[in-house]
Structures are given as C-alpha cells and as structure tokens.
Amino acid sequence: MEDIINGRCGWCGTDELYVRYHDEEWGRLVTDDKTLFEFLILEGAQAGLSWITILRKREGYREAFHGFDVKKVARMTEADVERLMLFDGIIRNRLKIKSAISNAKLFIRIQEEFGSFYDYTASFFPNRQPIVNHFKSLGEVPATSPESDQMSRDIKKRGFKFFGSTICYAHLQATGFVNDHLVGCVSRREDAV
C-alpha cells in the first residue's frame, strides 16, 4: 500500500466512500456524544473486519440502532436482537449486536459520571488535548498507544465489549483525539501541524 495516493493517506485508496470518509470525518475532533456513540457502535462492529465493510453498512446501522440514539439503543430487548439477526443492513453477529445494546447502557453511565462521553475520553489525554502525530509513512502509524491502552483497560473494567486497545485506537483516530493524517496529506489541517 502506498503511503500517499492522490494527496491522501494511502489507506483510503480511491474508493469514493472511503475517500469522502477520510476527507470529511477521519481525524477531525468529535465533541458530540451522539457521534462518539455512533463511532463506538461502528468500531465494535468492525472487530475482525475491514472498515470499508462497516462504512458500506453505515446507513443500515443507523436504521438498526435508532439513528444512534443511545437511550433508545439502551432500551432494546432480546426481541430486537432477534429482529436484527435477520436484517441485511448490518453485520449479523449476535455478540456484536448484544454488545452494542449493553455498551449503550454503560455509555449512559459514563455520561452520568463524567458529564459527557467526550469529557471521559478527553480525560485520558495530556491537558485533555488531542494528539497530533507527524508520521510520514503508513508503517509508522501504530495500532495502539498509551492512551488507547489506558482507556481500553478502564472501559473494559466498566463492562464494555469489543473495545480492546486496537479498536480503541481506531476509535480515537476516527474521532480526532489522535490525528494520524500523514505529513503531506491534503486533509492534514495547517493548524494541527
């Protein structure tokens, strides 16, 4: 895989959906809990699969999980799980579906304890500020970080499923707590360099 393709981080290739995600979302700081919850569900669904597979099913996840309304997801029942096991719009994995529901309940508890899931996530970062890396090649980008290790350990103690350090790091990249756009990428914001 090339490091930079068409001026962008090479991991997104030339797939239109992937390029749009790279340009418009990945690495941009998310402070909104609803969007953070969306990424939490999507990253958990991605475990063991490619991210493009999940992006292609994103609208299905939006439909299946009530527009990512955490309170509605937390109220979902075993009947909802059975219904979603027949729904082609998502990855039909019973454990991942059930974990999305239980993670929603735990997400709400974190909001109650910290004021927001954003504040909880920011608490793992020095001065609560995102980390901007200056990698020049894809080979330099790590799969985990001290922050993802710490957050993953804490969140798993709270009962979350499908959120190990690698998934946590991908979540932090996607939501801009870690900016891993390569040096030379068109999406690398000047103010972040």
N, C-alpha and C positions, 0 to 999 in steps of 0.2 A: 504494500500500500504506500502510495506517495504521501509525503508529508503535507504538501500544499497542492491542491488541484483547483484550477481556475481561481486562484487567490484565496482559497478557503482551506480550513483544516481538512486534510485528506480523508478522514474517516467518513465524511458525509458524501464522498463521491460525487456523482452527477444526478442522482435520483432527485426529482423535483421536490418531493415531500421532505426528504432528508435535508436538502439544501435550504428550504424555507425554514425548517425547524432550527437548523444551525444558525441561519442569519437573523431570525426574529426572536428566538427564545433561549437557546443554549448559552449558558454563561452570563445571562442577564439576571441581576439580583431580583428575586421574588420576595416581596414583603407581605403579600396577601395570603392568608391562611387557606383560603379555598383552593388557590393554585398550588400551594405547598401540599395540600391533601391530594389533589389530583396527581401530582408527581409521585407522591408516596404510593398511591394505588398502582400507577403505571409502572414504577420501578419494581415493585413487588411482583407484578405480573410478568415482568421481563426476565426474572431469575431463570437462567439457563437458556434463554432465547436471545435473538438479536433485537436491538432497539427498534430497527425499522419494522419488524413484525408488529411490535406494540403500537408504533406510530400509525401504521395502516389500520389498526383496530381502535384507534383512539375514540372515534365517534361512537363505536359500539360500547366502549367502556363508559362514555359519557351517558349514553342511554341506560345501560345496565345499572349504573350506580348514581342515579338521580341527579345528573349534572354535577356530580362530585359534591353534593350537599352532605357534609359529614354527619349531621344529625339524622337525616333520613337513612343514610347508609348504616349508622349505628343501630337503627331500629329494624333492619332487615332480619328476616327469620329463616328457618330451615326451608320453608316453602319457597322463599326467594332463591335460596341456593339451588334447589331442585329445578326451578324455572331457568336459572342462568346456566345450568348444566346442559340445557337444550338450546341455548342462544348462540348462534354462529358469530355474533358480533364481537365476542371476546375469546380469550384462551379458556377453554372449558376444563379447568383444573380445579377440582373440588377444594383442595387445600388452599389454593391461592384465593379462591372466592371467599371461603370462610375466613381466611386471614384478613382480607380487606374489611370484612364486617367487624371482626374483633379489633383490628387496628384502628378502625374508626372510633370505637368506644374509648380506646386508650389515647387516641389523638385528642379527644374532648377532655379527658382527664389532664393531659399536659396543658391544654389551653387554660383550664381552670387553675392549675398550679402556677403557670408562668405568665398568664395574661394573654399569650398567643403562642402558636407553634413557631412563629418567626422568632420570638424572644427566646424560646427554648433552644432553637437551632443556633442562634447568634451567640448564646452563652458558651458554646464550645470554641469560639474564635477569639484570638487576642484582640482586646479592645472592642469586641463584638463586630469587627470589620471583616469583610470578605478578603480572601487571599487571592492575589493576582500573581500567577506564575509567569515565567518568561521562557518557556520551553521553545526550542527551535525545531524539534522533531517529535513525531508521534511516539518514538521509542523512549523519550524522556518522561512522558506523562505516566504517572504511577497509577496503580489500580486502587490504592488505599492511601491514607495519610494519617498522621497522629490524630487529627480532628475526627476523621471518619471512624477510626478505631475507637476513640473515646465515646463518640455519640452512639455508635452501634452497640457497644457494651452497655451503655446506660439504657438505651431504648429497648434492648433485648431483656434487660432486668425488669423492665416495666411490662414485659409480656408481648412485645411486638414480634411478629413472624415475618420471614422473608425480608430481613433488613440487616444482613451481615455487613461487614466493613466495605466490601467491594460495591454492593448495592448502595450503601450509604454514600460512598464517594461519588458514584454516578449521580445520585440524587443531589448532592452538593454542587456538582458541576452543572447539572441541568438547571438548578435554581439560582446559580450565580454566587453561591457562597464561596465557590472556588472558580476562578476564571482561568481555564486552561486553553483558551484560544492561542494557537501558536503565534510566535512573533512572525509577522509577515501576513497574517490572516486579515482579510478585509473586515471581519467582524470584531477585530480587536479594537476596542474603543481607545481613543487617544488619551482620555482622562484616566484610563486604567493602566497605562504604561508608565 
